[in-house]
Amino acid sequence: MNLIKPVYALITNPVINPDVTNQMQSNPQAFTSNLVQTTISLLMLVAVIFFLLQFITGGLDFISSEGDPEKIKKGRKKLTYAFMGLFIVFAIFAVLKLIGTIFGITGLDTLQLTIPSLK
């Protein structure tokens, strides 16, 4: 004799789109590849924004130095480090793409820089 009937429920996350969950279950390799590309694109975007902030503040330090050699040195150092950081970020991107191409790692061999946008 069953007094309590079993109740079955599907637990879903309302934030995550159901298509994402279906893609994750049906083709995990494509999902992982897409996740890696999106993460790298977002990190590149953050790096470029940080570069722009450093470039602007370094330029302002350089311009507002009023001939003070210490402030000029500080502004020049900030500009130099900003450009070096940007170069390193794009070099890392190139190395990841090269590794993906050489070893045939899916997701890294088709790595592209895309600007994230709202749909």
DONU-692513 format. One record per residue: residue number from 1; residue in three letters; x, y, z of N, C-alpha, C in turn. Coordinates in steps of 0.001 Angstrom, whole numbers, plus 500000, padded with zeros to 6 digits. Example, Ala and Ser with C-alpha at 12.3 -4.5 7.8 and 13.67 -1.06 7.14 Angstrom:
<nodes>
 num residu     nX     nY     nZ    caX    caY    caZ     cX     cY     cZ
   1    ala 513190 494310 507800 512300 495500 507800 513200 496700 507800
   2    ser 512850 497750 507080 513670 498940 507140 512900 500030 507870
</nodes>
This chain:
<nodes>
 num residu     nX     nY     nZ    caX    caY    caZ     cX     cY     cZ
   1    met 500823 498845 500000 500000 500000 500000 500885 501243 500000
   2    asn 500678 502088 499010 501442 503323 498854 500607 504500 499321
   3    leu 501000 505109 500410 500284 506276 500887 500788 507560 500231
   4    ile 502055 507574 499902 502645 508771 499295 503116 508417 497904
   5    lys 502625 509172 496939 503046 508952 495564 504363 509689 495325
   6    pro 505275 509074 494587 506529 509784 494301 506270 510978 493382
   7    val 506989 512040 493655 506870 513256 492861 508206 513487 492174
   8    tyr 508135 513676 490870 509336 513914 490096 509344 515368 489645
   9    ala 510511 515985 489744 510608 517389 489334 511898 517585 488547
  10    leu 511823 518506 487639 513004 518873 486862 513545 520171 487440
  11    ile 514750 520112 487940 515360 521300 488534 516141 522019 487444
  12    thr 515811 523270 487237 516509 524061 486224 516949 525375 486829
  13    asn 517971 525913 486255 518466 527221 486658 517812 528260 485757
  14    pro 517050 529196 486318 516362 530172 485462 517309 531163 484793
  15    val 518529 531271 485280 519486 532214 484706 520104 531650 483429
  16    ile 520377 530350 483437 521023 529719 482293 519967 529376 481246
  17    asn 520242 529736 480041 519360 529447 478918 519278 527933 478720
  18    pro 518088 527365 478539 517989 525901 478335 518764 525414 477116
  19    asp 518946 526269 476115 519719 525856 474941 521159 525551 475312
  20    val 521689 526313 476278 523066 526086 476724 523175 524723 477393
  21    thr 522206 524403 478220 522219 523112 478902 522095 521977 477885
  22    asn 521223 522143 476893 521079 521112 475862 522368 520946 475065
  23    gln 523024 522079 474739 524275 522006 473982 525353 521331 474827
  24    met 525353 521622 476130 526348 521037 477007 526178 519519 477064
  25    gln 524942 519058 477047 524697 517619 477137 524891 516928 475787
  26    ser 524507 517592 474697 524575 516936 473400 525976 516972 472785
  27    asn 526705 518075 472954 528038 518191 472355 528966 518932 473321
  28    pro 529499 518233 474308 530327 518906 475309 531616 519502 474737
  29    gln 532138 518901 473661 533365 519422 473061 533122 520797 472441
  30    ala 532015 520964 471738 531680 522267 471145 531384 523285 472235
  31    phe 530727 522847 473300 530432 523753 474411 531715 524243 475060
  32    thr 532655 523336 475307 533929 523709 475921 534717 524645 475014
  33    ser 534711 524360 473730 535396 525221 472770 534807 526622 472779
  34    asn 533489 526702 472785 532809 527997 472828 533109 528721 474137
  35    leu 533139 527980 475236 533436 528576 476541 534854 529140 476583
  36    val 535815 528397 476041 537211 528859 476006 537334 530122 475148
  37    gln 536697 530121 473982 536770 531293 473109 536126 532513 473751
  38    thr 534994 532320 474402 534323 533434 475066 535160 533968 476229
  39    thr 535741 533077 477000 536570 533493 478132 537786 534272 477658
  40    ile 538452 533790 476625 539627 534484 476110 539242 535839 475527
  41    ser 538121 535902 474839 537667 537184 474288 537374 538189 475396
  42    leu 536737 537723 476462 536441 538631 477575 537719 539092 478276
  43    leu 538663 538178 478450 539929 538557 479072 540700 539556 478207
  44    met 540643 539366 476887 541288 540322 475981 540616 541685 476080
  45    leu 539298 541697 476190 538567 542949 476321 538953 543663 477611
  46    val 539050 542926 478700 539461 543516 479974 540885 544061 479870
  47    ala 541767 543327 479198 543155 543772 479040 543228 545054 478221
  48    val 542430 545157 477173 542447 546365 476339 541882 547554 477117
  49    ile 540825 547333 477890 540276 548421 478710 541303 548873 479738
  50    phe 541996 547916 480363 543035 548277 481334 544166 549043 480649
  51    phe 544531 548613 479425 545550 549332 478673 545116 550774 478433
  52    leu 543887 550963 478013 543405 552318 477737 543442 553193 478987
  53    leu 543047 552625 480128 543105 553394 481378 544547 553772 481734
  54    gln 545458 552816 481605 546858 553094 481902 547448 554095 480909
  55    phe 547058 553974 479649 547542 554887 478618 547065 556313 478909
  56    ile 545811 556462 479274 545264 557793 479568 545911 558379 480817
  57    thr 546017 557595 481886 546618 558137 483113 548115 558413 482919
  58    gly 548799 557573 482153 550216 557825 481868 550394 559083 481037
  59    gly 549512 559259 480050 549562 560476 479241 549274 561712 480067
  60    leu 548297 561620 480968 547992 562760 481838 549152 563061 482784
  61    asp 549771 562022 483320 550955 562235 484172 552069 562916 483378
  62    phe 552256 562470 482143 553312 563020 481305 553028 564486 480951
  63    ile 551773 564775 480610 551404 566136 480217 551428 567085 481407
  64    ser 550951 566613 482561 550852 567494 483733 552129 567512 484570
  65    ser 553235 567081 484006 554482 567014 484774 555081 568390 485047
  66    glu 554737 569373 484238 555241 570744 484396 556765 570798 484412
  67    gly 557387 569925 483662 558843 569949 483553 559567 569206 484662
  68    asp 558838 568659 485616 559462 567910 486715 559961 566567 486170
  69    pro 561282 566333 486228 561836 565100 485648 561272 563828 486295
  70    glu 560949 563896 487571 560416 562712 488259 559019 562358 487731
  71    lys 558172 563359 487499 556828 563115 486967 556890 562664 485508
  72    ile 557820 563234 484755 557993 562797 483362 558411 561325 483336
  73    lys 559330 560966 484216 559795 559582 484293 558647 558647 484685
  74    lys 557809 559106 485642 556669 558302 486085 555667 558095 484940
  75    gly 555353 559158 484199 554426 559061 483077 554968 558182 481960
  76    arg 556248 558350 481655 556870 557544 480598 556896 556066 480990
  77    lys 557179 555797 482261 557212 554411 482742 555821 553775 482636
  78    lys 554795 554550 482989 553434 554029 482919 553026 553731 481472
  79    leu 553400 554621 480558 553100 554394 479141 553850 553170 478610
  80    thr 555116 553045 478997 555920 551903 478545 555337 550592 479046
  81    tyr 554971 550546 480325 554408 549318 480890 553051 548986 480276
  82    ala 552271 550004 479948 550971 549763 479316 551165 549100 477953
  83    phe 552085 549611 477145 552329 549022 475831 552949 547631 475943
  84    met 553842 547446 476915 554430 546115 477108 553355 545109 477512
  85    gly 552449 545507 478396 551364 544622 478820 550455 544245 477675
  86    leu 550121 545228 476835 549275 544945 475683 549972 543996 474709
  87    phe 551254 544205 474502 552031 543316 473633 552052 541897 474199
  88    ile 552237 541760 475500 552281 540438 476126 550937 539729 475989
  89    val 549841 540468 476169 548511 539858 476056 548287 539324 474638
  90    phe 548624 540123 473628 548432 539652 472256 549426 538551 471896
  91    ala 550614 538562 472501 551570 537478 472272 551044 536172 472866
  92    ile 550428 536238 474029 549839 535043 474635 548727 534497 473745
  93    phe 547917 535400 473192 546864 534975 472265 547468 534249 471065
  94    ala 548536 534810 470506 549184 534194 469344 549778 532831 469703
  95    val 550375 532712 470877 550954 531433 471305 549855 530390 471506
  96    leu 548730 530783 472111 547615 529845 472283 547098 529348 470933
  97    lys 546973 530267 469992 546499 529880 468657 547513 528945 467981
  98    leu 548806 529243 468133 549846 528397 467557 549823 526996 468176
  99    ile 549694 526930 469487 549626 525627 470169 548412 524843 469688
 100    gly 547276 525533 469549 546080 524863 469067 546236 524348 467659
 101    thr 546930 525094 466810 547132 524668 465426 548111 523502 465342
 102    ile 549204 523581 466082 550234 522531 466024 549708 521212 466586
 103    phe 549072 521261 467762 548637 520039 468413 547206 519645 468065
 104    gly 546527 520462 467266 545171 520132 466839 544146 520185 467955
 105    ile 544348 521065 468904 543402 521203 470015 542203 521995 469518
 106    thr 541049 521343 469498 539863 522041 469012 539503 523142 470007
 107    gly 539174 524252 469479 538879 525407 470313 540023 526389 470287
 108    leu 541234 525890 470328 542391 526780 470251 542825 526997 468805
 109    asp 542606 525990 467959 543018 526158 466565 542083 527098 465809
 110    thr 540851 527220 466253 539902 528128 465596 539677 529395 466419
 111    leu 540589 529682 467307 540469 530832 468198 540419 532123 467393
 112    gln 539439 532959 467703 539283 534232 467008 539031 535319 468027
 113    leu 539450 536512 467681 539134 537665 468517 537789 538218 468074
 114    thr 536836 538141 468944 535535 538726 468651 535197 539721 469747
 115    ile 534596 540791 469348 534202 541799 470325 532843 541412 470877
 116    pro 532762 541168 472194 531470 540788 472772 530457 541923 472588
 117    ser 529231 541543 472303 528181 542543 472138 526876 542009 472703
 118    leu 526008 542918 473045 524688 542530 473521 523788 542295 472331
 119    lys 523012 541243 472391 522134 540924 471270 520762 541473 471517
</nodes>
